Amino acid sequence: MAAAAIARVVESNLVAVDPGAVEAGKAMGAGPARILFTIVVPESLGPLALGLTYIVVALVDTTAVAGAIGGGGLGDLAIKYGYQRFDWFVILVIVVVLIVLVQLAQWLGNWVAKKVMH
């Protein structure tokens, strides 16, 4: 599931680079590989970091839901040991762990994006 989403995020961020910057690279005589690695990739690193942060958060969500239907992981733990045994403390702890995971991933992604954006 993640491969298609990651490919879509990467492709849309690489295509969104200002065409004027690419044209300036061509005008200076840069080849396609040099344009890609010195203009397109550096210009799209910030949006790429934010897009991949979104993918990580979506994967945490997806794995929790998959666990709820028997796929293992935190969702399965919440269903088996929390919901089915009426132990609301287990559910609360797992929800807090999921919130912390998402917030940590979001904070890290925003920090990286801020560092690489010009």
Backbone as CSV, one residue per row, in Angstrom:
resi,resn,N_x,N_y,N_z,CA_x,CA_y,CA_z,C_x,C_y,C_z
1,MET,0.824,-1.192,0.000,0.000,0.000,0.000,0.861,1.246,0.000
2,ALA,1.934,1.204,0.745,2.755,2.401,0.894,3.537,2.745,-0.365
3,ALA,3.925,1.755,-1.137,4.768,2.018,-2.313,4.069,2.934,-3.309
4,ALA,2.815,2.686,-3.574,2.090,3.522,-4.531,1.911,4.935,-3.995
5,ALA,1.616,5.057,-2.709,1.433,6.380,-2.121,2.749,7.159,-2.103
6,ILE,3.834,6.490,-1.758,5.140,7.158,-1.736,5.531,7.599,-3.145
7,ALA,5.327,6.722,-4.109,5.656,7.080,-5.491,4.843,8.284,-5.957
8,ARG,3.586,8.331,-5.595,2.725,9.455,-6.003,3.166,10.755,-5.348
9,VAL,3.503,10.704,-4.065,3.957,11.907,-3.358,5.273,12.405,-3.951
10,VAL,6.217,11.492,-4.185,7.519,11.883,-4.739,7.347,12.472,-6.135
11,GLU,6.570,11.803,-6.971,6.381,12.275,-8.346,5.721,13.648,-8.377
12,SER,4.695,13.847,-7.584,4.002,15.137,-7.614,4.884,16.257,-7.077
13,ASN,5.752,15.977,-6.102,6.641,17.013,-5.585,7.785,17.314,-6.543
14,LEU,8.282,16.306,-7.251,9.350,16.567,-8.221,8.821,17.342,-9.423
15,VAL,7.608,17.058,-9.849,7.021,17.747,-10.997,6.663,19.198,-10.649
16,ALA,6.422,19.476,-9.364,5.982,20.803,-8.950,7.111,21.830,-8.868
17,VAL,8.341,21.425,-9.133,9.462,22.367,-9.092,9.266,23.419,-10.182
18,ASP,9.632,24.650,-9.858,9.467,25.774,-10.779,10.135,25.496,-12.126
19,PRO,9.362,25.529,-13.208,9.947,25.272,-14.525,11.028,26.290,-14.908
20,GLY,10.944,27.477,-14.342,11.962,28.492,-14.622,13.331,28.078,-14.108
21,ALA,13.371,27.415,-12.970,14.650,26.946,-12.422,15.238,25.861,-13.310
22,VAL,14.388,24.973,-13.808,14.861,23.916,-14.716,15.351,24.543,-16.021
23,GLU,14.619,25.502,-16.531,15.011,26.182,-17.771,16.329,26.930,-17.589
24,ALA,16.537,27.524,-16.409,17.800,28.221,-16.144,18.963,27.227,-16.135
25,GLY,18.740,26.051,-15.578,19.774,25.017,-15.590,20.101,24.577,-17.002
26,LYS,19.068,24.423,-17.834,19.305,24.058,-19.241,20.061,25.154,-19.968
27,ALA,19.716,26.405,-19.684,20.378,27.528,-20.345,21.854,27.608,-19.972
28,MET,22.198,27.143,-18.784,23.600,27.161,-18.373,24.352,25.930,-18.856
29,GLY,23.664,25.046,-19.576,24.324,23.901,-20.169,24.330,22.641,-19.310
30,ALA,23.506,22.600,-18.287,23.455,21.405,-17.428,22.700,20.290,-18.139
31,GLY,23.177,19.078,-17.977,22.504,17.916,-18.555,21.338,17.470,-17.674
32,PRO,20.576,16.498,-18.147,19.407,16.046,-17.389,19.731,15.537,-15.981
33,ALA,20.816,14.773,-15.831,21.170,14.252,-14.509,21.573,15.382,-13.574
34,ARG,22.333,16.326,-14.087,22.754,17.461,-13.252,21.567,18.322,-12.860
35,ILE,20.634,18.531,-13.783,19.421,19.289,-13.460,18.633,18.570,-12.371
36,LEU,18.522,17.260,-12.505,17.767,16.491,-11.521,18.387,16.599,-10.132
37,PHE,19.714,16.385,-10.042,20.339,16.300,-8.727,20.773,17.636,-8.133
38,THR,20.891,18.697,-8.958,21.303,19.982,-8.394,20.197,21.017,-8.372
39,ILE,19.112,20.783,-9.098,18.010,21.752,-9.111,16.720,21.133,-8.590
40,VAL,16.273,20.060,-9.230,14.950,19.505,-8.921,14.906,18.902,-7.518
41,VAL,15.843,18.030,-7.191,15.811,17.367,-5.878,15.993,18.360,-4.732
42,PRO,17.000,19.268,-4.766,17.113,20.221,-3.656,15.887,21.136,-3.510
43,GLU,15.285,21.522,-4.623,14.109,22.387,-4.556,12.893,21.666,-3.984
44,SER,12.838,20.368,-4.119,11.652,19.633,-3.671,11.855,18.903,-2.347
45,LEU,12.995,19.067,-1.692,13.250,18.335,-0.444,12.265,18.694,0.672
46,GLY,11.926,19.964,0.819,10.976,20.372,1.863,9.604,19.753,1.663
47,PRO,9.003,19.945,0.481,7.715,19.296,0.249,7.789,17.768,0.303
48,LEU,8.913,17.195,-0.120,9.075,15.740,-0.015,9.058,15.295,1.448
49,ALA,9.729,16.032,2.306,9.741,15.690,3.731,8.330,15.762,4.309
50,LEU,7.584,16.780,3.939,6.214,16.903,4.437,5.315,15.808,3.873
51,GLY,5.486,15.473,2.604,4.688,14.415,1.999,4.987,13.057,2.598
52,LEU,6.251,12.793,2.834,6.612,11.508,3.431,6.193,11.436,4.899
53,THR,6.138,12.583,5.564,5.587,12.620,6.922,4.119,12.217,6.900
54,TYR,3.400,12.717,5.921,1.995,12.340,5.761,1.863,10.832,5.551
55,ILE,2.755,10.261,4.753,2.717,8.819,4.495,2.984,8.037,5.782
56,VAL,3.938,8.479,6.587,4.240,7.784,7.838,3.028,7.818,8.774
57,VAL,2.394,8.975,8.872,1.202,9.090,9.720,0.090,8.192,9.183
58,ALA,-0.088,8.152,7.879,-1.105,7.283,7.287,-0.787,5.814,7.526
59,LEU,0.488,5.457,7.518,0.867,4.067,7.793,0.598,3.670,9.239
60,VAL,0.823,4.585,10.174,0.487,4.301,11.568,-1.013,4.059,11.687
61,ASP,-1.792,4.900,11.039,-3.247,4.749,11.033,-3.655,3.419,10.399
62,THR,-3.093,3.119,9.250,-3.458,1.904,8.527,-3.090,0.648,9.310
63,THR,-1.925,0.640,9.929,-1.531,-0.542,10.686,-2.391,-0.724,11.931
64,ALA,-2.828,0.377,12.544,-3.725,0.253,13.699,-5.069,-0.325,13.272
65,VAL,-5.580,0.123,12.134,-6.854,-0.400,11.633,-6.699,-1.849,11.200
66,ALA,-5.583,-2.182,10.556,-5.350,-3.569,10.153,-5.273,-4.480,11.371
67,GLY,-4.695,-3.983,12.441,-4.640,-4.766,13.669,-6.020,-4.995,14.251
68,ALA,-6.911,-4.049,14.064,-8.268,-4.192,14.589,-9.029,-5.313,13.891
69,ILE,-8.624,-5.675,12.680,-9.300,-6.771,11.983,-8.433,-8.025,11.938
70,GLY,-7.448,-8.096,12.842,-6.667,-9.323,12.984,-5.291,-9.285,12.377
71,GLY,-4.804,-8.130,11.996,-3.499,-8.041,11.359,-2.338,-7.935,12.324
72,GLY,-2.588,-7.952,13.619,-1.519,-7.820,14.597,-1.233,-6.366,14.910
73,GLY,-0.292,-6.127,15.786,0.107,-4.774,16.115,-0.751,-4.150,17.202
74,LEU,-0.695,-2.823,17.275,-1.387,-2.114,18.342,-2.903,-2.220,18.240
75,GLY,-3.435,-2.242,17.029,-4.879,-2.388,16.870,-5.367,-3.725,17.390
76,ASP,-4.626,-4.766,17.093,-4.982,-6.104,17.579,-4.883,-6.165,19.098
77,LEU,-3.854,-5.543,19.643,-3.683,-5.496,21.090,-4.847,-4.765,21.750
78,ALA,-5.259,-3.663,21.162,-6.379,-2.893,21.715,-7.675,-3.686,21.675
79,ILE,-7.895,-4.408,20.594,-9.133,-5.190,20.480,-9.118,-6.379,21.440
80,LYS,-8.049,-7.173,21.420,-8.000,-8.402,22.222,-7.948,-8.138,23.722
81,TYR,-7.029,-7.260,24.130,-6.804,-7.073,25.559,-7.544,-5.880,26.138
82,GLY,-8.069,-5.021,25.308,-8.808,-3.869,25.807,-10.296,-4.015,25.620
83,TYR,-10.733,-4.021,24.385,-12.164,-4.020,24.073,-12.852,-5.329,24.473
84,GLN,-12.272,-6.458,24.082,-12.925,-7.742,24.353,-12.895,-8.120,25.832
85,ARG,-11.964,-7.589,26.588,-11.893,-7.882,28.026,-12.433,-6.721,28.870
86,PHE,-12.985,-5.708,28.209,-13.536,-4.523,28.882,-12.507,-3.827,29.765
87,ASP,-11.277,-3.814,29.313,-10.202,-3.145,30.039,-9.923,-1.820,29.339
88,TRP,-10.609,-0.782,29.780,-10.522,0.510,29.111,-9.170,1.169,29.316
89,PHE,-8.451,0.779,30.363,-7.111,1.326,30.580,-6.169,0.903,29.456
90,VAL,-6.266,-0.349,29.005,-5.425,-0.827,27.899,-5.733,-0.023,26.641
91,ILE,-7.009,0.186,26.375,-7.387,0.978,25.194,-6.841,2.391,25.309
92,LEU,-6.967,2.990,26.476,-6.472,4.352,26.685,-4.964,4.428,26.471
93,VAL,-4.221,3.462,27.004,-2.764,3.457,26.840,-2.394,3.317,25.361
94,ILE,-3.082,2.446,24.644,-2.766,2.238,23.228,-3.116,3.477,22.418
95,VAL,-4.223,4.123,22.731,-4.583,5.363,22.032,-3.535,6.440,22.301
96,VAL,-3.077,6.541,23.545,-2.038,7.527,23.869,-0.745,7.197,23.128
97,VAL,-0.384,5.917,23.052,0.827,5.522,22.314,0.687,5.895,20.836
98,LEU,-0.473,5.647,20.251,-0.691,6.010,18.846,-0.609,7.521,18.647
99,ILE,-1.179,8.278,19.560,-1.116,9.742,19.462,0.327,10.219,19.570
100,VAL,1.092,9.638,20.494,2.500,10.017,20.649,3.285,9.667,19.389
101,LEU,3.045,8.488,18.819,3.733,8.104,17.579,3.439,9.090,16.448
102,VAL,2.179,9.438,16.299,1.796,10.361,15.227,2.394,11.746,15.464
103,GLN,2.310,12.242,16.693,2.849,13.568,16.987,4.366,13.608,16.828
104,LEU,5.039,12.536,17.230,6.490,12.473,17.063,6.873,12.463,15.591
105,ALA,6.163,11.667,14.800,6.434,11.628,13.359,6.153,12.988,12.724
106,GLN,5.061,13.637,13.124,4.720,14.946,12.559,5.748,15.996,12.954
107,TRP,6.170,15.994,14.215,7.167,16.952,14.661,8.490,16.757,13.924
108,LEU,8.917,15.506,13.811,10.174,15.209,13.124,10.099,15.608,11.657
109,GLY,8.995,15.295,10.995,8.823,15.677,9.589,8.825,17.179,9.392
110,ASN,8.130,17.907,10.266,8.124,19.376,10.171,9.503,19.950,10.422
111,TRP,10.241,19.375,11.373,11.586,19.845,11.672,12.514,19.635,10.483
112,VAL,12.458,18.450,9.883,13.294,18.179,8.712,12.920,19.098,7.553
113,ALA,11.628,19.290,7.335,11.187,20.160,6.235,11.668,21.601,6.462
114,LYS,11.609,22.071,7.702,12.064,23.428,7.985,13.570,23.564,7.747
115,LYS,14.328,22.508,8.074,15.779,22.540,7.877,16.183,22.555,6.402
116,VAL,15.423,21.857,5.545,15.841,21.745,4.153,15.205,22.787,3.238
117,MET,14.179,23.497,3.702,13.572,24.529,2.849,14.435,25.787,2.865
118,HIS,14.465,26.462,1.716,15.239,27.705,1.669,14.299,28.853,1.928
